[in-house]
Amino acid sequence: MKTVAIVGAGLVGCLAALGLEKEGYDVTIFELRDDPRKSQNKQLRSINLAVSNRGINALRYVDPKLCDKVLERVIPMTGRMIHHVDGKQESQQYDIDGQGINSIDRSYLNDLLLDEIDSKSNIKVVFNKKLIKLDLQNDPVLYFSDDSQTFDLVIGADGKYTKIRHKDLIAIVDLAIENL
């Protein structure tokens, strides 16, 4: 079975892990921070997440029942409010066919995805694990402060200031294609 490391247990990392697990991959997610479900302060990011139809379709592909749970909590938004400099406000539809985006609490969605991951035997999440270095010379090797691990494929989903992003992205894409 092919092994995949995902660096980052946020929304993208979790959804990618669930999709890869569905395709038969053995997935390990590494997250710098502690498990967000343990956090007492869920207001770290107060702005809801806007989920487009593309995001809903990705959830539906991974797990239709999980998608239904998410859809129970979304607030459909079919337009935006434009605030002019003179103080006037104007409502504007996102789409002439009435399509829109869906607003959902980011923490709720991340917790839901992590809970789903907990039910999968082929996905393991390792919290409080800082990636120090990534070596792409042969097999991808991830170096942490206390060990190193080799995988068939590495996916970076850990945000803007990642060690993954500082690597040559072409090499990562080439390596991903070769290993699929």
Salt bridges, closest charged atoms under 4 A:
GLU31 OE2 - ARG33 NH1 3.88
ASP34 OD1 - LYS38 NZ 3.92
ASP35 OD2 - ARG37 NH2 2.72
GLU90 OE1 - HIS84 NE2 2.88
ASP111 OD2 - LYS42 NZ 2.79
ASP115 OD1 - ARG37 NH1 2.81
GLU116 OE2 - LYS120 NZ 3.58
ASP118 OD2 - ARG37 NH1 2.61
ASP146 OD1 - LYS129 NZ 2.78
ASP147 OD1 - LYS129 NZ 3.02
